[in-house]
Amino acid sequence: MALITGFERIVQRDEPLAMHTWFQLGGPAEYFAEPDDVDQLIALVKRCHEEGVPVRLLGRGSNVLVRDEGVPGLVLRLSAPAFCKIEVQGRSITAGGGAKLGRVITTAVHRGLAGLEMLIGIPGTLGGALHGNAGTHGGDVGQWTTRATVITHTGEVSQHGHDELVFEYRQSSLDELVILEAGFQLEEEDPRELARRMQKQWIVKKAAQPMGHQCAGCVFKNPRGTSAGESIEEAGLKGTRVGGAVVSDRHANFIVAEPECTSQDVLRLIELVCGQVHDRLGIELERELEVW
Ligand SMILES: Cc1cc2nc3c(=O)[nH]c(=O)nc-3n(C[C@H](O)[C@H](O)[C@H](O)COP(=O)(O)OP(=O)(O)OC[C@H]3O[C@@H](n4cnc5c(N)ncnc54)[C@H](O)[C@@H]3O)c2cc1C
């Protein structure tokens, strides 16, 4: 197969994606690769473009539900050290798209740089966070982002400065194939005070999530003026089940996947919740979780 020629060492066939996502559900990727460095990544993206093979970028899979039938084309992950670097210079931080968001935050806090600490407890990578402008009531990742380097679907590298970046609620203008690196400008503050704030936020966040959360996903965006979790709870849907998929008793905006759960169960439960919330409260829920 022309796609693999020259990339035999890094491209796997029929890689199960369940183990790469928080839901731990779904079928395989037709092709899967974790490139060693940027040159290899660009070469692979260019090859896919030439061969007409669709490509997707997977972070830590905390906002993705993979369908049971799997994903055609190539799935890429930026797990190699080359994509996970974090550098601090004065009040600026530069980090790779594959770096864990939590590591970027703790690095900033230890260096006495404030802003990102309110995002502690959001799972996933920096790239995933920037793609969907991840955030909490305390703010979002976009408000501290000053620049980004991306790779397009044709394999071109391009830079976006502060003026070109647009971040809105769970949306960003960074919709190219790969967010390679991003820069943040933060504010100086006492590291001990920052660490205290981060720990407090961590406790609040963890207390609101389902236990055994490795098999759970945060599903809906908050509708304007209200919270998705509260709406689902008000509609009386906590604990509702389809097959092995259950609306969490702890936080109604989470779906927990029990053993034997399939992606189809989760999709049917999402549909049921949307329909019931609409019928009972007149609220239109929009999915935050991506379905691949
Ligand atoms: C327990 C739990 C709690 C959560 N809490 C929150 C919360 O408080 N706030 C919140 O906003 N979200 C929350 N989420 C959702 C999720 O954690 C975020 O959306 C997260 O930022 C996704 O990062 P990821 O690396 O897992 O991305 P993935 O789920 O792997 O991918 C999500 C999207 O980002 C794209 N993407 C990933 N990496 C890159 C990259 N390097 N370049 C280009 N595109 C990329 C993917 O293609 C995909 O379209 C929660 C999820 C769970 C399971």
The ligand as a Gaussian input file, in Angstrom:
#p B3LYP/6-31G(d) Opt

LIG

0 1
 C      -13.727000      13.512000      32.995000
 C      -13.754000      14.616000      31.977000
 C      -13.816000      15.932000      32.386000
 C      -13.832000      16.973000      31.445000
 N      -13.924000      18.269000      31.882000
 C      -13.916000      19.285000      30.975000
 C      -13.991000      20.656000      31.401000
 O      -14.068000      20.975000      32.584000
 N      -13.940000      21.628000      30.452000
 C      -13.830000      21.336000      29.118000
 O      -13.772000      22.281000      28.292000
 N      -13.766000      20.055000      28.692000
 C      -13.802000      19.029000      29.576000
 N      -13.742000      17.734000      29.145000
 C      -13.614000      17.455000      27.705000
 C      -12.143000      17.217000      27.252000
 O      -11.333000      16.872000      28.327000
 C      -11.560000      18.444000      26.563000
 O      -12.309000      18.732000      25.409000
 C      -10.076000      18.236000      26.172000
 O       -9.514000      19.488000      25.935000
 C       -9.862000      17.314000      24.984000
 O       -8.454000      17.069000      24.854000
 P       -7.907000      15.710000      24.205000
 O       -6.444000      15.798000      24.084000
 O       -8.428000      14.549000      24.993000
 O       -8.584000      15.777000      22.781000
 P       -9.302000      14.602000      21.993000
 O      -10.537000      14.197000      22.718000
 O       -8.344000      13.540000      21.647000
 O       -9.716000      15.377000      20.656000
 C      -10.707000      16.374000      20.694000
 C      -10.609000      17.192000      19.402000
 O       -9.396000      17.927000      19.411000
 C       -8.649000      17.624000      18.244000
 N       -7.230000      17.629000      18.592000
 C       -6.629000      16.988000      19.634000
 N       -5.305000      17.264000      19.628000
 C       -5.070000      18.073000      18.569000
 C       -3.916000      18.697000      18.025000
 N       -2.697000      18.573000      18.569000
 N       -4.059000      19.431000      16.901000
 C       -5.271000      19.615000      16.315000
 N       -6.395000      19.060000      16.791000
 C       -6.302000      18.300000      17.903000
 C       -9.113000      16.252000      17.797000
 O       -8.892000      16.056000      16.415000
 C      -10.577000      16.343000      18.137000
 O      -11.234000      17.035000      17.091000
 C      -13.770000      16.671000      30.073000
 C      -13.698000      15.324000      29.654000
 C      -13.713000      14.305000      30.598000
 C      -13.637000      12.889000      30.115000

